[in-house]
Amino acid sequence: MLKVRDIRTFYGNIQALKGITLEIAEGEIITLIGGNGAGKSTTLMSICGVVPPRCGEIFFRGTPIHDMSPEKIVALGICQVPEGRRIFPGLTVKENLEMGAFLRRDAQGIKSDIDHVFDLFPILAQRRNQAGGTLSGGEQQMLAISRALMARPKLLLLDEPSLGLAPLIIQQIFEIIKKINTESKTTIFLVEQNANLALKVAHRGYVMENGLITMSDSAANLLGNEDVKKAYLGL
């Protein structure tokens, strides 16, 4: 579904990605783990066109997207839930969801999808007329995921969904991530510092250090890898 070939991404003169190559197959949950500043978020930003790579190639279902604008990439079927959630705090929950469907014109389908995300996250149904900025951190994360789902993505990019959340809420979020993958057949690329939890829901994983992919394997093998245990699992 997605092929990233030797991309190199810069912020000014600072090189963040130093030749990243990875692949994601249809229906997979893939996780990218690594420490702070490793380049994980930049990888997602490069895929979705916010910080385009200076060189290298990205293909989505055979279509080159490395030179595309972010809105065209969304229209193709890639949507990101950014780190820090970045909902619209002054808009209601329902208005945030409607913004996620901005590129769509199927009013009945939009209404149906709003009902669907309310089934996924019943608390959002209760808060539908409440301003997004008044929600708890966990509720805002649920809203950010739901807003992305309103674009009907084929590939969902999740950047640190567990950040700043209580353990019980994190568990709920990851259960929903698995449900989105299995029930909606949505492919998921998960960037996450909670490597233990990420590798438990993923099919495969990549390890990133200093702008480079240093390891890739099945999630089960990475969970059992001694180097991964020491560096990222606290074992």
C-alpha beads as a LAMMPS data file, in Angstrom:
LAMMPS data file: protein, C-alpha beads

235 atoms
234 bonds

1 atom types
1 bond types

-500.0 500.0 xlo xhi
-500.0 500.0 ylo yhi
-500.0 500.0 zlo zhi

Masses

1 110.0

Atoms # bond

1 1 1 0.000 0.000 0.000
2 1 1 2.738 2.463 0.985
3 1 1 6.356 2.447 -0.154
4 1 1 8.840 4.936 1.264
5 1 1 12.193 4.871 -0.532
6 1 1 15.314 6.569 0.804
7 1 1 13.633 9.807 1.878
8 1 1 15.740 12.590 3.328
9 1 1 13.905 15.393 5.082
10 1 1 15.325 18.654 6.409
11 1 1 14.262 21.512 8.661
12 1 1 16.300 24.296 7.096
13 1 1 19.862 22.967 7.130
14 1 1 19.167 20.371 9.806
15 1 1 18.671 16.886 8.408
16 1 1 15.984 14.981 10.314
17 1 1 15.634 11.900 8.086
18 1 1 18.787 10.385 6.612
19 1 1 17.458 7.890 4.112
20 1 1 14.304 6.181 5.388
21 1 1 12.971 3.133 3.560
22 1 1 9.901 1.218 4.710
23 1 1 6.805 -0.527 3.383
24 1 1 3.263 -0.992 4.676
25 1 1 0.944 -3.650 3.273
26 1 1 -2.825 -3.341 3.056
27 1 1 -4.560 -4.228 6.324
28 1 1 -1.478 -4.104 8.550
29 1 1 -0.822 -2.247 11.768
30 1 1 2.789 -1.110 11.536
31 1 1 4.521 0.644 14.403
32 1 1 7.560 2.912 14.358
33 1 1 9.325 3.112 17.715
34 1 1 12.299 5.135 18.888
35 1 1 13.422 7.752 21.356
36 1 1 12.653 11.466 21.416
37 1 1 14.094 13.280 18.405
38 1 1 14.667 10.071 16.434
39 1 1 12.618 11.346 13.474
40 1 1 9.371 9.422 14.001
41 1 1 6.992 12.382 13.710
42 1 1 8.977 13.775 10.783
43 1 1 8.453 10.461 8.981
44 1 1 4.685 10.895 9.286
45 1 1 4.888 14.572 8.319
46 1 1 6.846 13.622 5.199
47 1 1 4.322 10.959 4.202
48 1 1 1.364 13.343 4.544
49 1 1 3.110 16.233 2.782
50 1 1 3.378 18.675 5.688
51 1 1 7.195 18.510 5.641
52 1 1 8.004 17.146 2.166
53 1 1 11.217 15.169 1.749
54 1 1 14.031 16.928 -0.072
55 1 1 14.857 13.712 -1.924
56 1 1 13.623 10.150 -2.118
57 1 1 10.224 8.793 -3.148
58 1 1 6.905 7.920 -1.514
59 1 1 4.283 5.821 -3.319
60 1 1 0.722 5.219 -2.163
61 1 1 -0.939 2.375 -4.043
62 1 1 1.525 2.952 -6.853
63 1 1 0.927 6.722 -7.077
64 1 1 3.900 8.989 -6.295
65 1 1 2.898 11.392 -3.511
66 1 1 6.228 12.904 -2.430
67 1 1 5.519 16.094 -4.428
68 1 1 1.782 16.290 -3.624
69 1 1 0.088 18.892 -1.436
70 1 1 -1.325 17.648 1.906
71 1 1 -4.961 18.091 0.857
72 1 1 -4.437 15.964 -2.268
73 1 1 -2.809 13.268 -0.139
74 1 1 -5.831 13.313 2.193
75 1 1 -8.133 13.019 -0.832
76 1 1 -6.203 9.905 -1.909
77 1 1 -6.921 8.266 1.440
78 1 1 -4.119 9.114 3.917
79 1 1 -5.047 10.938 7.105
80 1 1 -2.957 11.804 10.158
81 1 1 -3.869 12.162 13.833
82 1 1 -1.084 14.544 14.904
83 1 1 0.902 14.495 18.114
84 1 1 -0.814 16.667 20.706
85 1 1 -4.222 16.008 19.089
86 1 1 -4.665 19.544 17.655
87 1 1 -8.436 19.557 17.649
88 1 1 -10.295 22.831 17.051
89 1 1 -10.880 23.933 20.678
90 1 1 -13.534 26.555 19.885
91 1 1 -15.660 24.209 17.772
92 1 1 -18.069 21.672 19.210
93 1 1 -17.386 17.957 19.021
94 1 1 -19.836 17.626 16.120
95 1 1 -18.273 20.580 14.276
96 1 1 -14.803 19.037 14.698
97 1 1 -16.124 15.858 13.112
98 1 1 -17.658 17.802 10.251
99 1 1 -14.276 19.455 9.635
100 1 1 -12.792 15.986 9.223
101 1 1 -15.217 15.448 6.344
102 1 1 -14.333 18.788 4.724
103 1 1 -13.384 17.254 1.352
104 1 1 -16.513 15.096 1.163
105 1 1 -19.847 15.990 -0.427
106 1 1 -21.956 12.964 0.548
107 1 1 -24.186 14.425 3.271
108 1 1 -25.887 11.129 4.098
109 1 1 -22.553 9.307 4.302
110 1 1 -21.160 11.996 6.599
111 1 1 -24.157 11.663 8.918
112 1 1 -23.741 7.883 8.936
113 1 1 -20.027 8.176 9.765
114 1 1 -20.727 10.595 12.629
115 1 1 -23.113 7.989 14.047
116 1 1 -20.385 5.363 13.584
117 1 1 -17.737 7.305 15.548
118 1 1 -20.304 7.976 18.255
119 1 1 -20.727 4.187 18.469
120 1 1 -16.940 3.807 18.738
121 1 1 -16.664 6.548 21.373
122 1 1 -20.005 6.890 23.230
123 1 1 -18.619 9.671 25.443
124 1 1 -18.305 11.870 22.333
125 1 1 -22.009 11.380 21.620
126 1 1 -22.736 12.733 25.088
127 1 1 -20.404 15.678 24.440
128 1 1 -21.506 16.375 20.843
129 1 1 -22.503 20.012 21.530
130 1 1 -19.615 20.719 23.891
131 1 1 -16.577 22.771 22.795
132 1 1 -13.604 20.562 21.987
133 1 1 -11.331 22.615 24.222
134 1 1 -13.388 21.700 27.306
135 1 1 -12.867 17.938 26.875
136 1 1 -10.400 15.922 28.926
137 1 1 -7.133 14.825 27.297
138 1 1 -8.462 11.339 26.649
139 1 1 -11.685 12.670 25.145
140 1 1 -9.699 15.032 22.912
141 1 1 -7.627 12.072 21.679
142 1 1 -10.828 10.195 20.903
143 1 1 -12.084 13.239 19.033
144 1 1 -8.835 13.596 17.065
145 1 1 -9.040 9.955 15.949
146 1 1 -12.727 10.326 15.104
147 1 1 -12.095 13.501 13.104
148 1 1 -9.497 11.636 11.023
149 1 1 -11.912 8.733 10.465
150 1 1 -14.435 11.196 9.027
151 1 1 -12.151 11.505 5.985
152 1 1 -12.636 7.749 5.415
153 1 1 -8.882 7.058 5.296
154 1 1 -7.454 3.928 3.753
155 1 1 -4.233 4.569 5.700
156 1 1 -4.437 6.156 9.155
157 1 1 -1.281 7.739 10.607
158 1 1 -1.292 7.958 14.410
159 1 1 1.349 10.067 16.147
160 1 1 1.812 9.293 19.867
161 1 1 -1.849 8.537 20.709
162 1 1 -0.930 7.607 24.301
163 1 1 0.881 10.877 25.055
164 1 1 -0.183 12.407 28.367
165 1 1 -3.052 9.997 28.989
166 1 1 -3.916 7.870 32.023
167 1 1 -3.211 4.109 31.685
168 1 1 -6.900 3.153 31.603
169 1 1 -7.618 5.636 28.792
170 1 1 -4.537 4.448 26.885
171 1 1 -5.864 0.896 27.040
172 1 1 -9.230 2.051 25.676
173 1 1 -7.576 3.982 22.840
174 1 1 -5.485 0.978 21.799
175 1 1 -8.501 -1.330 21.882
176 1 1 -10.235 1.078 19.492
177 1 1 -7.134 1.167 17.258
178 1 1 -7.333 -2.622 16.915
179 1 1 -11.075 -2.408 16.274
180 1 1 -10.618 0.210 13.519
181 1 1 -8.055 -2.050 11.876
182 1 1 -10.092 -5.255 12.040
183 1 1 -13.642 -3.991 11.545
184 1 1 -13.081 -1.065 9.174
185 1 1 -10.159 -2.757 7.372
186 1 1 -8.165 0.452 7.841
187 1 1 -4.385 0.150 7.548
188 1 1 -2.605 1.871 10.443
189 1 1 0.871 3.349 10.794
190 1 1 1.457 3.957 14.488
191 1 1 4.230 6.138 15.918
192 1 1 4.465 5.526 19.633
193 1 1 6.917 5.920 22.529
194 1 1 5.059 3.269 24.528
195 1 1 6.908 0.567 22.617
196 1 1 5.555 -2.296 24.696
197 1 1 1.923 -1.449 23.969
198 1 1 2.597 -0.537 20.332
199 1 1 4.349 -3.829 19.586
200 1 1 1.524 -5.770 21.230
201 1 1 -1.078 -4.382 18.781
202 1 1 1.124 -4.201 15.668
203 1 1 1.856 -6.871 13.071
204 1 1 5.323 -5.528 12.246
205 1 1 7.580 -2.825 13.566
206 1 1 10.479 -0.559 12.649
207 1 1 13.018 0.882 15.089
208 1 1 14.363 4.370 14.416
209 1 1 17.451 6.098 15.802
210 1 1 18.888 9.449 14.760
211 1 1 16.932 9.690 11.500
212 1 1 17.678 6.131 10.396
213 1 1 15.816 2.819 10.485
214 1 1 18.081 0.517 12.498
215 1 1 15.880 -2.569 12.760
216 1 1 12.712 -4.093 11.319
217 1 1 10.957 -7.347 12.142
218 1 1 7.662 -8.834 13.193
219 1 1 6.242 -7.162 16.283
220 1 1 6.547 -10.425 18.223
221 1 1 10.242 -10.747 17.382
222 1 1 10.936 -7.133 18.314
223 1 1 9.178 -7.662 21.657
224 1 1 11.571 -10.525 22.337
225 1 1 14.696 -8.775 21.023
226 1 1 17.198 -8.108 23.818
227 1 1 18.389 -4.794 22.349
228 1 1 14.798 -3.543 22.025
229 1 1 14.027 -4.695 25.557
230 1 1 16.955 -2.743 26.992
231 1 1 16.478 0.417 24.914
232 1 1 12.697 0.775 24.717
233 1 1 10.918 -1.663 27.027
234 1 1 12.775 -0.916 30.246
235 1 1 13.675 -4.595 30.701

Bonds

1 1 1 2
2 1 2 3
3 1 3 4
4 1 4 5
5 1 5 6
6 1 6 7
7 1 7 8
8 1 8 9
9 1 9 10
10 1 10 11
11 1 11 12
12 1 12 13
13 1 13 14
14 1 14 15
15 1 15 16
16 1 16 17
17 1 17 18
18 1 18 19
19 1 19 20
20 1 20 21
21 1 21 22
22 1 22 23
23 1 23 24
24 1 24 25
25 1 25 26
26 1 26 27
27 1 27 28
28 1 28 29
29 1 29 30
30 1 30 31
31 1 31 32
32 1 32 33
33 1 33 34
34 1 34 35
35 1 35 36
36 1 36 37
37 1 37 38
38 1 38 39
39 1 39 40
40 1 40 41
41 1 41 42
42 1 42 43
43 1 43 44
44 1 44 45
45 1 45 46
46 1 46 47
47 1 47 48
48 1 48 49
49 1 49 50
50 1 50 51
51 1 51 52
52 1 52 53
53 1 53 54
54 1 54 55
55 1 55 56
56 1 56 57
57 1 57 58
58 1 58 59
59 1 59 60
60 1 60 61
61 1 61 62
62 1 62 63
63 1 63 64
64 1 64 65
65 1 65 66
66 1 66 67
67 1 67 68
68 1 68 69
69 1 69 70
70 1 70 71
71 1 71 72
72 1 72 73
73 1 73 74
74 1 74 75
75 1 75 76
76 1 76 77
77 1 77 78
78 1 78 79
79 1 79 80
80 1 80 81
81 1 81 82
82 1 82 83
83 1 83 84
84 1 84 85
85 1 85 86
86 1 86 87
87 1 87 88
88 1 88 89
89 1 89 90
90 1 90 91
91 1 91 92
92 1 92 93
93 1 93 94
94 1 94 95
95 1 95 96
96 1 96 97
97 1 97 98
98 1 98 99
99 1 99 100
100 1 100 101
101 1 101 102
102 1 102 103
103 1 103 104
104 1 104 105
105 1 105 106
106 1 106 107
107 1 107 108
108 1 108 109
109 1 109 110
110 1 110 111
111 1 111 112
112 1 112 113
113 1 113 114
114 1 114 115
115 1 115 116
116 1 116 117
117 1 117 118
118 1 118 119
119 1 119 120
120 1 120 121
121 1 121 122
122 1 122 123
123 1 123 124
124 1 124 125
125 1 125 126
126 1 126 127
127 1 127 128
128 1 128 129
129 1 129 130
130 1 130 131
131 1 131 132
132 1 132 133
133 1 133 134
134 1 134 135
135 1 135 136
136 1 136 137
137 1 137 138
138 1 138 139
139 1 139 140
140 1 140 141
141 1 141 142
142 1 142 143
143 1 143 144
144 1 144 145
145 1 145 146
146 1 146 147
147 1 147 148
148 1 148 149
149 1 149 150
150 1 150 151
151 1 151 152
152 1 152 153
153 1 153 154
154 1 154 155
155 1 155 156
156 1 156 157
157 1 157 158
158 1 158 159
159 1 159 160
160 1 160 161
161 1 161 162
162 1 162 163
163 1 163 164
164 1 164 165
165 1 165 166
166 1 166 167
167 1 167 168
168 1 168 169
169 1 169 170
170 1 170 171
171 1 171 172
172 1 172 173
173 1 173 174
174 1 174 175
175 1 175 176
176 1 176 177
177 1 177 178
178 1 178 179
179 1 179 180
180 1 180 181
181 1 181 182
182 1 182 183
183 1 183 184
184 1 184 185
185 1 185 186
186 1 186 187
187 1 187 188
188 1 188 189
189 1 189 190
190 1 190 191
191 1 191 192
192 1 192 193
193 1 193 194
194 1 194 195
195 1 195 196
196 1 196 197
197 1 197 198
198 1 198 199
199 1 199 200
200 1 200 201
201 1 201 202
202 1 202 203
203 1 203 204
204 1 204 205
205 1 205 206
206 1 206 207
207 1 207 208
208 1 208 209
209 1 209 210
210 1 210 211
211 1 211 212
212 1 212 213
213 1 213 214
214 1 214 215
215 1 215 216
216 1 216 217
217 1 217 218
218 1 218 219
219 1 219 220
220 1 220 221
221 1 221 222
222 1 222 223
223 1 223 224
224 1 224 225
225 1 225 226
226 1 226 227
227 1 227 228
228 1 228 229
229 1 229 230
230 1 230 231
231 1 231 232
232 1 232 233
233 1 233 234
234 1 234 235
